[in-house]
Amino acid sequence: MANGTDIFNHLPGLKSIGVNNTVKNYYINNFLFVIFIYFVIHVLIRTFISPNIGLDESEQLLLTQSFSWGYNTQPPLYTWIQYIYFELFGTNIFALSILKNTLLFLTYLFVYKSTKIITNNTILSLVAMASLILLPQISWESQRALTHSVLLTTISSVIVYVLLKIKYSTEKVHISYYFLLGILISMGMLSKYSFAIFIFAIFIASLFDEKLRNFILKKEIAITLLIIIILFFPHFLWVIDNIAIVTNSTINKLNPKNETFSFLMGIVNLLKAIILFLTPFLIFIIIIFRKSLNNKGNKFLFTFFITVIITLIIFTIFTGSTNFKDRWMQPYFFLMVIYIVSKINTKDLKESNIVQYFKVIYFFMFIIIIALAGRVYFPDINKRYSRLNYPFHQLSQQIKDLDFNQGFIIAENKSIAGNMKLNFLQSTVSAENFEQKVDNSQKFLIVWEKSFPEKAKKYKHLIKKQQIIKTKYLFSNRNDYKLNIAIVQHEKYNKGH
């Protein structure tokens, strides 16, 4: 076991802290390894806690049935990567979880590395990385749901790391950085359309920094632009052909209004979303490190945040958008942990501050793991059932007992459809907004909970029998979950069998 004082004693500004050789300090110094184990635990919990999948996971099961340059309201990169993971690990929950947790770990890692560049201080870098635990949208919501935002946050963290490496480098910038940024920016554009705000703010912040301004204004930046055009162009063509799909959902989410002064409501909701996203982190970092938060902080990141806020306000004014959710702030304001930690003056820092802060971090890590498992294991306590409690696996076995093992499945919604795909891997599954080519030579299964699927109505006359199947919610002794099913043997199927 490493000596708990080693890291502290070799850091400028921390020698006078006088850290004792304790187990607590060992877990602080080795937090990078701890966070790796933390995500391994998350993968294991998600893999074994339930055989069912949530909404965003269901979406990936449906989209990865075929390759496309675009799929729906979000760009396709996450789905492409998920397809690769399915090929490597099989189409299962483990492949879903290992991708997400790999991305989350990389985000933590690059926050650590970026802070290390700015502060040249290992302990402060660990503090910044650990602070991501105090951002609920990253530590909780990204585990519970989310896909594209998780990927974009990771890509954003890598881009910031690369730019900081260029900014603080004492050597001549190698041409390979132009290639790298071209690839990273293309990946961001293929991850989530809101990346446009991120890269615009990064561009403006770079113009205010002499080193980065010289970098982006060199003729070699043409390499970056060329790579972006090449990699993004196929999806751009898809967007042109499917512009209604891309824009309609986004407009509905933003809830634009034409009422006079509605933009004021939008600005208030925007600022509220930013505050809600940052509040837990700001509370603990300010309370614990209040006496040492007297450095100026990183100017590049400060300019970035100001640009993001101004851009979002202008966007709100011109579009009349009134709805902003705190999770939408994730790809921009997760970087606040780096900025705030860069304001910590190590001369005023005490060992007790660091230990106290990491006690908070470890407490919330423990609570998050317990809560994620508890919401599934104890649904009867608050009579709320998560998607992971829906007994699709058990109901799928009942369907197989009714002589449907493979074919074409039409489901009421993507939650049912994704779970059907997981349990009938050899079947093609379709749902509203998740179109698949119908093969009339296959046996049909129609599945719904409340409303008969609209796209299945043309086959309704072929239904000989429909029935209700039911079983208890997973880990529940009280309530049943019911599904309506109809197995259809199309006349073309009958002729061939």
VOTORBA-17178 format. One record per residue (C-alpha): x, y, z; residue number from 1. Coordinates in pm, 1 decimal, padded with zeros to 6 digits, always signed. Layout:
BEGIN
        x        y        z fifi
        X        Y        Z  NUM
...
END
This chain:
BEGIN
        x        y        z fifi
 +00000.0 +00000.0 +00000.0    1
 +00137.2 +00340.9 -00097.0    2
 +00236.3 +00587.1 +00170.5    3
 -00056.1 +00824.8 +00218.6    4
 +00176.6 +01129.4 +00241.6    5
 +00366.1 +01070.3 -00083.8    6
 +00148.2 +01271.6 -00317.6    7
 +00094.1 +01558.6 -00075.9    8
 +00462.6 +01592.0 +00007.5    9
 +00562.6 +01627.8 -00355.4   10
 +00308.2 +01891.3 -00451.5   11
 +00393.3 +02261.6 -00446.9   12
 +00188.1 +02452.6 -00194.5   13
 +00079.9 +02141.4 -00004.4   14
 +00395.0 +02050.6 +00187.1   15
 +00290.5 +02265.2 +00480.3   16
 -00044.9 +02085.6 +00512.3   17
 +00109.4 +01804.0 +00714.2   18
 -00110.7 +01518.3 +00600.7   19
 -00105.0 +01216.7 +00830.2   20
 -00051.2 +00867.5 +00695.2   21
 -00411.5 +00747.3 +00720.3   22
 -00641.2 +00517.7 +00525.7   23
 -00858.4 +00816.0 +00436.9   24
 -00565.6 +00983.8 +00266.9   25
 -00486.5 +00664.5 +00080.4   26
 -00836.7 +00667.7 -00068.1   27
 -00795.3 +01031.4 -00163.1   28
 -00459.1 +00984.3 -00331.5   29
 -00583.0 +00680.8 -00524.0   30
 -00923.4 +00821.2 -00614.2   31
 -00862.8 +00771.1 -00986.4   32
 -00848.1 +00396.7 -00926.8   33
 -01146.6 +00418.5 -00690.1   34
 -01359.6 +00588.7 -00952.5   35
 -01268.5 +00315.0 -01199.9   36
 -01389.3 +00050.2 -00953.5   37
 -01697.7 +00264.3 -00889.8   38
 -01798.0 +00238.6 -01255.8   39
 -01722.3 -00133.0 -01263.1   40
 -01971.6 -00167.4 -00976.1   41
 -02227.5 +00030.6 -01176.2   42
 -02181.5 -00202.8 -01473.0   43
 -02230.2 -00508.6 -01252.1   44
 -02538.9 -00362.3 -01081.3   45
 -02701.1 -00264.1 -01409.4   46
 -02618.9 -00598.5 -01571.2   47
 -02758.9 -00817.3 -01295.7   48
 -03025.6 -00609.3 -01121.6   49
 -03290.7 -00652.2 -01390.6   50
 -03335.2 -00833.7 -01723.6   51
 -03541.4 -00538.7 -01850.1   52
 -03432.5 -00209.7 -02006.0   53
 -03536.0 +00155.1 -01981.6   54
 -03650.5 +00402.9 -02246.0   55
 -03313.3 +00520.4 -02374.8   56
 -03178.1 +00166.3 -02372.0   57
 -03485.9 +00050.2 -02563.8   58
 -03421.6 +00316.3 -02823.2   59
 -03072.0 +00180.8 -02885.6   60
 -03198.7 -00176.5 -02921.0   61
 -03440.6 -00057.7 -03189.4   62
 -03205.8 +00173.7 -03377.4   63
 -02917.9 -00073.8 -03397.9   64
 -03135.6 -00312.8 -03599.4   65
 -03009.9 -00138.0 -03912.2   66
 -02741.7 +00109.4 -04018.3   67
 -02837.5 +00458.6 -04125.9   68
 -02670.5 +00798.7 -04164.3   69
 -02940.9 +00927.1 -03930.6   70
 -03222.5 +00786.4 -03723.8   71
 -03439.3 +01035.2 -03539.5   72
 -03416.1 +01364.0 -03353.7   73
 -03057.8 +01300.0 -03243.0   74
 -02742.6 +01239.9 -03450.3   75
 -02634.4 +00876.7 -03499.4   76
 -02288.6 +00844.6 -03339.1   77
 -02402.7 +00690.3 -03009.5   78
 -02603.8 +00429.2 -03199.1   79
 -02307.4 +00349.2 -03424.9   80
 -02082.6 +00297.6 -03123.3   81
 -02351.1 +00093.6 -02948.2   82
 -02374.3 -00129.4 -03255.0   83
 -01999.5 -00198.2 -03225.9   84
 -02039.1 -00283.5 -02857.7   85
 -02324.0 -00521.5 -02942.1   86
 -02098.1 -00690.5 -03195.9   87
 -01821.3 -00723.4 -02936.3   88
 -02023.2 -00826.3 -02631.0   89
 -02354.3 -00945.1 -02773.0   90
 -02689.6 -00768.3 -02777.8   91
 -02745.6 -00752.9 -02404.7   92
 -02762.0 -00524.6 -02101.7   93
 -02390.5 -00560.9 -02032.1   94
 -02306.6 -00408.5 -02371.4   95
 -02542.4 -00118.3 -02299.6   96
 -02393.8 -00055.6 -01956.5   97
 -02027.0 -00097.7 -02043.9   98
 -02053.4 +00165.5 -02318.3   99
 -02218.2 +00424.3 -02097.5  100
 -01985.2 +00367.8 -01802.6  101
 -01679.0 +00374.4 -02025.1  102
 -01788.2 +00716.1 -02149.8  103
 -01854.6 +00838.2 -01796.2  104
 -01515.9 +00716.9 -01676.1  105
 -01346.4 +00894.2 -01967.2  106
 -01526.6 +01215.9 -01874.3  107
 -01394.0 +01191.1 -01518.8  108
 -01047.3 +01107.5 -01648.7  109
 -01026.1 +01405.1 -01884.3  110
 -01162.3 +01642.4 -01621.1  111
 -00874.6 +01521.4 -01403.3  112
 -00620.7 +01564.6 -01683.6  113
 -00749.2 +01912.0 -01778.3  114
 -00735.7 +02032.2 -01419.5  115
 -00383.2 +01890.6 -01390.1  116
 -00273.5 +02102.0 -01687.5  117
 -00418.0 +02419.9 -01534.2  118
 -00313.1 +02370.8 -01170.5  119
 -00012.5 +02140.0 -01202.4  120
 -00147.6 +01985.8 -00885.5  121
 -00253.5 +01623.1 -00848.6  122
 -00471.4 +01670.8 -00540.2  123
 -00667.7 +01960.6 -00689.8  124
 -00713.6 +01754.7 -01005.3  125
 -00860.5 +01473.6 -00795.9  126
 -01088.3 +01725.2 -00623.9  127
 -01218.6 +01846.7 -00962.0  128
 -01274.9 +01494.0 -01087.3  129
 -01449.3 +01390.4 -00765.6  130
 -01670.8 +01698.9 -00787.3  131
 -01857.0 +01545.8 -01082.5  132
 -02024.8 +01320.3 -00825.7  133
 -02197.2 +01633.4 -00694.0  134
 -02355.5 +01708.7 -01031.9  135
 -02675.3 +01496.5 -01018.2  136
 -02724.6 +01495.3 -01394.5  137
 -02388.2 +01323.2 -01434.1  138
 -02373.5 +01102.9 -01125.6  139
 -02741.6 +01002.5 -01112.8  140
 -02935.0 +01084.6 -01427.8  141
 -02660.9 +00962.3 -01661.0  142
 -02678.2 +00623.2 -01491.0  143
 -03057.1 +00612.9 -01478.6  144
 -03110.1 +00729.7 -01836.6  145
 -02944.0 +00947.0 -02106.2  146
 -02725.9 +00838.7 -02396.7  147
 -02640.9 +01117.6 -02641.7  148
 -02574.8 +01371.3 -02364.5  149
 -02331.7 +01129.1 -02200.5  150
 -02137.9 +01089.2 -02525.0  151
 -02133.9 +01462.3 -02595.1  152
 -02008.9 +01536.7 -02243.0  153
 -01720.9 +01294.3 -02293.9  154
 -01628.2 +01443.4 -02630.9  155
 -01650.8 +01794.4 -02484.6  156
 -01414.0 +01696.5 -02203.4  157
 -01159.8 +01563.5 -02455.0  158
 -01181.8 +01877.2 -02670.6  159
 -01121.3 +02101.8 -02370.3  160
 -00826.5 +01883.8 -02265.1  161
 -00670.7 +01909.2 -02612.7  162
 -00714.0 +02288.2 -02623.4  163
 -00568.5 +02330.9 -02274.5  164
 -00275.1 +02112.6 -02376.6  165
 -00216.2 +02344.2 -02672.3  166
 -00262.2 +02655.8 -02456.8  167
 -00013.6 +02555.8 -02188.1  168
 +00239.2 +02380.4 -02412.2  169
 +00584.3 +02535.8 -02426.9  170
 +00664.0 +02356.1 -02752.3  171
 +00552.7 +02423.5 -03107.8  172
 +00207.5 +02284.8 -03172.9  173
 +00226.2 +01976.2 -03392.0  174
 +00011.4 +01956.7 -03704.6  175
 -00150.0 +01637.6 -03569.5  176
 -00359.8 +01853.5 -03335.8  177
 -00547.3 +01991.7 -03637.0  178
 -00634.2 +01638.8 -03746.5  179
 -00734.4 +01542.2 -03392.9  180
 -00960.9 +01844.2 -03344.4  181
 -01124.4 +01778.7 -03681.2  182
 -01213.8 +01426.1 -03571.1  183
 -01330.3 +01536.1 -03225.0  184
 -01545.6 +01821.7 -03355.1  185
 -01701.1 +01586.3 -03612.9  186
 -01777.6 +01339.8 -03334.2  187
 -01939.0 +01617.6 -03132.7  188
 -02154.8 +01719.8 -03427.8  189
 -02258.0 +01356.4 -03473.5  190
 -02341.6 +01320.5 -03103.4  191
 -02593.4 +01593.0 -03031.9  192
 -02704.8 +01902.3 -03223.5  193
 -02663.1 +02120.8 -02915.2  194
 -02290.1 +02072.1 -02966.9  195
 -02313.6 +02375.8 -03195.7  196
 -02345.5 +02600.2 -02889.1  197
 -02049.7 +02430.3 -02720.9  198
 -01813.9 +02464.0 -03016.4  199
 -01922.8 +02824.0 -03081.5  200
 -01844.3 +02916.4 -02720.5  201
 -01510.8 +02732.3 -02742.7  202
 -01427.8 +02925.8 -03059.1  203
 -01506.7 +03262.5 -02898.8  204
 -01310.7 +03173.9 -02582.8  205
 -01015.7 +03069.6 -02799.4  206
 -01017.8 +03405.4 -02978.9  207
 -00969.7 +03576.9 -02642.1  208
 -00661.9 +03363.0 -02568.2  209
 -00345.0 +03457.7 -02756.1  210
 -00199.4 +03106.9 -02783.4  211
 -00525.7 +02947.4 -02896.8  212
 -00608.8 +03240.1 -03125.6  213
 -00280.5 +03191.9 -03308.5  214
 -00352.8 +02819.9 -03333.3  215
 -00700.3 +02848.3 -03487.3  216
 -00610.0 +03134.4 -03722.6  217
 -00325.3 +02947.2 -03890.3  218
 -00374.8 +02813.1 -04240.2  219
 -00346.7 +02457.5 -04103.8  220
 -00696.8 +02498.9 -03958.2  221
 -00812.3 +02412.5 -04311.7  222
 -00718.4 +02052.6 -04227.1  223
 -00962.3 +02059.9 -03935.5  224
 -01239.2 +02207.0 -04149.5  225
 -01181.9 +01954.8 -04429.8  226
 -01205.4 +01661.1 -04188.7  227
 -01529.1 +01803.0 -04041.2  228
 -01683.1 +01837.5 -04387.3  229
 -01584.4 +01484.2 -04490.4  230
 -01704.2 +01314.6 -04171.5  231
 -02024.1 +01513.8 -04120.3  232
 -02138.7 +01544.3 -04483.7  233
 -02324.7 +01208.2 -04512.2  234
 -02530.6 +01286.6 -04202.8  235
 -02585.4 +01642.2 -04327.1  236
 -02744.4 +01502.6 -04644.6  237
 -02968.0 +01282.1 -04429.7  238
 -03073.4 +01585.0 -04222.1  239
 -03173.8 +01774.9 -04536.4  240
 -03394.9 +01484.3 -04642.2  241
 -03542.7 +01443.4 -04292.8  242
 -03550.1 +01799.0 -04162.1  243
 -03902.0 +01762.1 -04017.7  244
 -03795.4 +01464.1 -03805.5  245
 -03497.6 +01657.1 -03669.0  246
 -03673.0 +01985.5 -03592.5  247
 -04028.4 +01902.0 -03483.1  248
 -03938.1 +01718.8 -03162.4  249
 -03679.3 +01981.0 -03068.1  250
 -03930.5 +02262.4 -03114.5  251
 -04185.6 +02080.8 -02899.3  252
 -03930.7 +02027.6 -02621.8  253
 -03836.7 +02394.5 -02614.8  254
 -04204.9 +02491.9 -02597.7  255
 -04173.4 +02821.6 -02790.3  256
 -04441.5 +03083.2 -02730.5  257
 -04529.3 +03395.5 -02924.3  258
 -04670.7 +03577.3 -02624.3  259
 -04532.7 +03919.3 -02537.7  260
 -04238.4 +03896.4 -02299.2  261
 -04248.6 +03515.3 -02308.7  262
 -03872.6 +03532.9 -02358.8  263
 -03846.4 +03661.5 -01999.9  264
 -03999.3 +03337.8 -01878.1  265
 -03752.6 +03151.5 -02098.0  266
 -03453.1 +03338.4 -01955.2  267
 -03571.8 +03275.6 -01599.1  268
 -03614.9 +02903.4 -01674.4  269
 -03274.1 +02893.0 -01842.7  270
 -03097.1 +03048.3 -01544.3  271
 -03293.6 +02822.1 -01310.5  272
 -03179.2 +02516.5 -01506.8  273
 -02814.8 +02627.3 -01481.1  274
 -02844.9 +02690.8 -01108.8  275
 -03017.9 +02357.7 -01044.3  276
 -02747.4 +02176.0 -01238.3  277
 -02467.0 +02332.9 -01032.2  278
 -02625.9 +02380.6 -00687.9  279
 -02510.7 +02065.0 -00499.2  280
 -02152.9 +02109.9 -00619.3  281
 -02141.1 +02482.1 -00543.9  282
 -02285.4 +02435.2 -00194.7  283
 -02020.5 +02187.1 -00082.0  284
 -01722.1 +02336.5 -00263.3  285
 -01794.3 +02684.4 -00126.5  286
 -01866.2 +02571.0 +00228.8  287
 -01559.0 +02349.0 +00255.8  288
 -01306.9 +02552.0 +00052.5  289
 -01444.8 +02901.9 +00112.0  290
 -01119.9 +03033.8 +00267.8  291
 -00903.3 +02917.3 -00021.4  292
 -01120.5 +03011.9 -00320.8  293
 -00929.6 +03332.7 -00387.1  294
 -00741.6 +03265.8 -00711.3  295
 -00859.3 +03432.4 -01032.4  296
 -00951.7 +03105.5 -01196.7  297
 -00896.3 +03002.8 -01555.8  298
 -00978.7 +03286.5 -01795.7  299
 -01037.0 +03058.6 -02094.8  300
 -01309.4 +02862.4 -01913.9  301
 -01461.9 +03179.2 -01769.5  302
 -01495.7 +03326.3 -02119.8  303
 -01645.5 +02996.6 -02237.0  304
 -01918.5 +03004.8 -01967.8  305
 -02005.9 +03368.0 -02034.6  306
 -02032.8 +03295.0 -02407.3  307
 -02257.5 +02992.2 -02347.3  308
 -02492.1 +03191.3 -02123.1  309
 -02512.8 +03488.1 -02363.1  310
 -02569.5 +03254.9 -02659.1  311
 -02847.4 +03068.5 -02479.2  312
 -03013.8 +03396.3 -02376.3  313
 -03003.2 +03527.0 -02735.8  314
 -03140.4 +03193.0 -02855.5  315
 -03422.8 +03223.5 -02601.7  316
 -03511.0 +03576.5 -02709.2  317
 -03523.2 +03497.1 -03080.6  318
 -03701.7 +03161.9 -03056.9  319
 -03937.4 +03235.9 -02767.6  320
 -03827.1 +02912.9 -02600.6  321
 -03959.9 +02877.7 -02248.0  322
 -03861.9 +02525.3 -02147.5  323
 -03509.6 +02441.6 -02031.4  324
 -03415.7 +02132.4 -01834.8  325
 -03112.1 +02111.1 -01610.7  326
 -02987.0 +01798.3 -01790.2  327
 -02952.8 +02004.1 -02108.9  328
 -02683.6 +02206.8 -01930.7  329
 -02461.8 +01901.5 -01879.2  330
 -02236.2 +01928.7 -02189.4  331
 -02153.4 +02290.8 -02103.9  332
 -02146.7 +02340.7 -01729.3  333
 -01983.8 +02017.5 -01612.1  334
 -01663.5 +02210.9 -01684.5  335
 -01748.7 +02441.0 -01393.7  336
 -01580.2 +02190.6 -01160.4  337
 -01248.9 +02262.7 -01334.3  338
 -01298.6 +02638.4 -01321.1  339
 -01397.0 +02652.5 -00953.7  340
 -01113.5 +02422.8 -00848.9  341
 -00868.9 +02641.1 -01045.7  342
 -00969.5 +02922.1 -00806.0  343
 -00839.8 +02729.2 -00504.2  344
 -00520.1 +02880.1 -00363.8  345
 -00308.5 +02595.5 -00223.0  346
 -00133.4 +02834.7 +00017.3  347
 -00460.7 +02872.7 +00207.8  348
 -00560.8 +02509.1 +00172.2  349
 -00574.6 +02280.0 +00472.6  350
 -00552.3 +01903.7 +00481.5  351
 -00878.3 +01893.1 +00675.6  352
 -01057.9 +02066.7 +00385.2  353
 -00955.1 +01792.5 +00144.5  354
 -01043.3 +01508.5 +00380.2  355
 -01379.6 +01666.0 +00462.2  356
 -01461.6 +01715.0 +00094.2  357
 -01380.7 +01355.9 +00004.8  358
 -01593.7 +01232.4 +00292.6  359
 -01884.8 +01408.4 +00121.7  360
 -01788.4 +01257.4 -00213.6  361
 -01767.0 +00902.7 -00080.2  362
 -02095.9 +00946.1 +00103.1  363
 -02278.1 +01043.7 -00215.8  364
 -02109.3 +00767.1 -00415.3  365
 -02244.2 +00518.1 -00163.0  366
 -02592.3 +00677.7 -00163.7  367
 -02610.0 +00675.4 -00544.9  368
 -02525.3 +00305.8 -00567.6  369
 -02775.4 +00216.0 -00293.4  370
 -03047.5 +00436.6 -00445.3  371
 -03003.7 +00300.3 -00797.8  372
 -03038.1 -00053.3 -00666.6  373
 -03307.7 +00031.7 -00412.4  374
 -03545.0 +00190.8 -00664.2  375
 -03560.2 -00146.5 -00840.2  376
 -03545.7 -00383.5 -00541.7  377
 -03807.3 -00206.1 -00328.2  378
 -04075.9 -00067.8 -00561.5  379
 -04362.6 -00144.5 -00322.3  380
 -04231.4 +00101.4 -00063.6  381
 -04341.4 +00406.4 -00261.7  382
 -04565.5 +00216.7 -00506.7  383
 -04366.6 +00348.3 -00801.2  384
 -04234.3 +00110.1 -01061.2  385
 -03934.7 +00196.9 -01270.5  386
 -03896.6 +00062.5 -01624.2  387
 -03662.5 -00198.8 -01481.3  388
 -03950.7 -00339.8 -01275.3  389
 -04166.1 -00406.8 -01581.5  390
 -04161.5 -00788.9 -01619.1  391
 -04097.4 -00801.1 -01993.2  392
 -03858.3 -01093.0 -01961.2  393
 -04116.4 -01306.6 -01782.5  394
 -04395.2 -01204.2 -02021.0  395
 -04174.5 -01282.4 -02318.4  396
 -04141.7 -01637.4 -02189.7  397
 -04520.8 -01660.0 -02180.2  398
 -04530.9 -01543.3 -02542.4  399
 -04278.2 -01812.0 -02638.3  400
 -04500.2 -02070.1 -02469.2  401
 -04776.2 -01955.8 -02708.2  402
 -04559.4 -02062.9 -03002.6  403
 -04406.3 -01730.8 -03102.0  404
 -04028.4 -01747.3 -03099.6  405
 -03932.4 -01539.1 -03399.7  406
 -04093.3 -01308.3 -03652.4  407
 -04201.6 -00948.0 -03700.6  408
 -04313.6 -00759.9 -03387.6  409
 -04519.2 -00441.2 -03381.3  410
 -04532.0 -00273.1 -03039.6  411
 -04731.1 +00015.0 -02898.3  412
 -04429.0 +00219.1 -02788.5  413
 -04049.6 +00208.9 -02778.0  414
 -04032.5 +00079.6 -02420.5  415
 -04229.8 -00233.8 -02507.6  416
 -04058.1 -00260.7 -02846.4  417
 -03704.7 -00239.9 -02705.9  418
 -03776.1 -00504.8 -02445.0  419
 -03933.3 -00729.8 -02707.1  420
 -03620.0 -00694.1 -02918.6  421
 -03402.6 -00784.7 -02619.6  422
 -03603.1 -01101.9 -02561.7  423
 -03655.9 -01193.2 -02928.7  424
 -03316.4 -01113.6 -03076.6  425
 -03386.2 -01290.1 -03405.7  426
 -03701.8 -01085.2 -03462.3  427
 -03745.6 -00748.8 -03631.3  428
 -03926.9 -00504.8 -03403.3  429
 -04113.9 -00190.8 -03504.5  430
 -04290.6 +00085.0 -03312.5  431
 -04413.4 +00439.0 -03367.3  432
 -04118.5 +00650.1 -03495.6  433
 -03908.0 +00333.6 -03523.3  434
 -03998.0 +00207.4 -03866.9  435
 -03880.1 -00127.7 -04001.4  436
 -03953.2 -00290.0 -04334.3  437
 -04237.7 -00537.3 -04298.3  438
 -04170.1 -00893.9 -04408.9  439
 -04504.9 -01061.7 -04476.5  440
 -04338.1 -01400.8 -04491.6  441
 -04286.1 -01385.7 -04116.4  442
 -04521.7 -01457.3 -03829.9  443
 -04648.4 -01132.9 -03671.0  444
 -04672.1 -01044.6 -03303.1  445
 -04865.7 -00734.2 -03200.6  446
 -04805.5 -00613.2 -02843.1  447
 -04968.8 -00326.9 -02660.4  448
 -05044.8 -00208.0 -02309.2  449
 -05315.1 +00055.3 -02353.3  450
 -05369.2 +00139.0 -02719.3  451
 -05359.1 -00091.9 -03019.3  452
 -05058.3 +00015.7 -03232.3  453
 -05167.9 +00247.4 -03511.7  454
 -04936.0 +00091.0 -03764.8  455
 -05077.0 -00257.8 -03688.3  456
 -05440.0 -00168.6 -03764.8  457
 -05410.0 -00279.9 -04125.8  458
 -05343.3 -00632.0 -03995.5  459
 -05630.5 -00629.9 -03748.7  460
 -05858.9 -00831.6 -03975.8  461
 -05604.1 -01114.6 -03974.6  462
 -05612.4 -01153.5 -03597.8  463
 -05775.2 -01481.7 -03504.0  464
 -05726.6 -01445.6 -03133.8  465
 -05589.3 -01194.7 -02888.9  466
 -05532.1 -01235.2 -02520.0  467
 -05401.3 -01067.7 -02208.0  468
 -05087.6 -01195.3 -02041.5  469
 -04983.0 -01075.9 -01698.8  470
 -04743.2 -01130.0 -01412.7  471
 -04621.2 -00944.5 -01105.4  472
 -04391.7 -00647.9 -01142.5  473
 -04031.6 -00746.3 -01078.7  474
 -03957.0 -00745.9 -00702.8  475
 -04322.0 -00669.7 -00625.7  476
 -04576.9 -00883.6 -00442.6  477
 -04871.2 -00652.7 -00498.0  478
 -04950.8 -00549.7 -00852.5  479
 -04963.9 -00720.3 -01190.3  480
 -04838.6 -00578.3 -01517.0  481
 -05053.2 -00667.8 -01817.2  482
 -04988.8 -00680.1 -02189.0  483
 -05227.2 -00741.8 -02475.4  484
 -05090.2 -00965.8 -02747.4  485
 -05209.3 -01092.7 -03082.2  486
 -05021.4 -01342.8 -03293.1  487
 -05094.6 -01297.5 -03661.7  488
 -05011.6 -01547.9 -03930.3  489
 -05025.0 -01351.2 -04253.3  490
 -05166.1 -01535.4 -04555.0  491
 -04826.1 -01518.5 -04725.2  492
 -04673.1 -01678.1 -04419.2  493
 -04935.5 -01954.9 -04424.5  494
 -04870.2 -02033.1 -04792.4  495
 -04503.2 -02084.8 -04723.5  496
 -04547.1 -02308.5 -04418.3  497
END
